[in-house]
Each structure stands twice: as structure tokens, then as C-alpha cells.
Amino acid sequence: MKTLKFTLSMLFLSTVWSFAQTIPMNMVEKIKDEQVPVAVLKYFESEFAMTKTDIKSGAWYAHFEHTTATPGDQGKPGTSRAIPLHYSYKGKKDGKNVEIKFTPEGKWVSSKGLPETALN
């Protein structure tokens, strides 16, 4: 009886584990300027050039959805994909947190911690 319970428990856990691996996860990673899409950098430089000099410790972040396919999917063993959701530039200005978000195509989405006149 104990062996049957143990076997069923292990079967259940392995099923849950393989399902959990296929669920997409939203992730954030700090990236270098060279890793930011050119369209995003161009828009940032054209519209936020003056603001960038005021932002202390500014850094780029990539927000993406990470998915992992199980071995049976698409005929490939354990493939994974990272789909960019948006890019953001974060830092501090006058002691307040600042965040400027862009789409992967380089369009401005939103900004937090900046006055309305921050756009050039």
C-alpha cells in the first residue's frame, strides 16, 4: 500500500512539474546599452537627452516573457524562448525613482517620476 501511494505521489509531482515548466514567466534583467534595440535608443536620445543627464545611476532593463517547451512540443527537446515585452530606463532624479518605458519597436509607453515637461 505504501508503494502504491509513493508511486502515485511521484506520478502526480512529475505531472505538475512538467506542466509548470510550460507556463510563461515574466522576467526582468538588467542589460547593457549595446543590448537595447536601436529604435529604443534613438527615441530615448531624441526625446529624453536633457533628462538623461539629470538621472543618477541610470540603467536599462529588459522585461520579457520566458517560455519553455516540453520535449514533445515542436519536435525539439527542451526549447525555450524569450519574448520582449518592453524596455525601461530606471534611475533616480532629485531623490525620486524614475522609470521610462518603451515598446520593443521603440515607441514611448510611459514615464514615472518625471515632470510633464521632461519630453523635449
N, C-alpha and C positions, 0 to 999 in steps of 0.2 A: 504494500500500500504506500509506503514511504517513497519507493522508487517511482511509482506512478505519479505521485504528487510532484516530486522533483522534476521528472521528465516534462510534465505539463507546465510547470513553472518556467523551466528553461525554454520551452517552445513559445510560451507567451512572451517572455522577455526578448527573445530573438525577433519575434514578430514586431513588437513595439520598437525595438532598436532599428530595424530596417525601415520601418515607416518613418521614424523620427529623422533619419538621415535624408529623406526626400523632402522634408519641409524646408522651404526657403528661410534663410536667416538674414535679417538686416544687420549690416556691419558698417563700422566707421574706421577708417585708417588714415593716419597722418601721412601725407605724401610730399614729395619734393616739387619745386616749381616745374621741373622738366616733365613731371608726370601729369600735369594739368593740361587738358586739351587746349590747343592753340586758340580756338574760338572763345573759350572762357577767359584766358589770359588777355586777349585783345580787348574784350569788353571791359574787363576789370581795369586795365590800364587806361582805357579811354574815358571811363565814367568815374572811377574811384582813385585816380592818380594822386590827387591832393589829399584824400583821406588816408591813403596807404602810408604816407609819411607820418601821420599822426597816430597810427595804430602801433602799439608796442607789442613785441613778441608775436607778430602775426605769422600764421602758418596755414597751409592748405590742408583740407581734409576731403577724402572721397567717401561718399555714402553709397553703399551698394548692397544689392541683394545677392546672397551666395546660395546656390543650389547644388545639390549633389545627386546624381542619378545612380540608382541601384544597378548592379551588374547586368541585370536582364534588360534594362532600358537602352534603347538605341543601339543595341549590339556591342556596346563598348563597356569594358569593366571600370566601374567607379569614376565616371566622368564628372567634372564639376564646372560650373560657370559663375562668373561674377558679372552682374548686370548693373551698370552705374545708374543710380537714382538721381543724385545731384552732387555738386561740389560746393564747398564752402570755405571762406577765408575767415579765420577766427583770431581774435586778439583782444587787447584792452586799449581803450581810449579814455583818458581822464578818469581812470579807476573803474570804468564800466566795461562789462563784457560786450564785445562787438562781434556780430556774425553776418556775413553777406553770402547769400546762396545763389547758385547758378544752375541751370539745367546742363546736361552733358553737351547740348548743342551750343551753349554759350549765351543763353538768354538769362537776364536777371530775374530772380524769383522773389526774393525778399531781403530785407536787412533789419537787424535788430541792434539797438544801442547807438544808432547814428541819427543826427538831426535830419529833418526833411531836406535840408539844403546840401546834404552830402553828395548828391549826384551833381556832377559838373554840368 
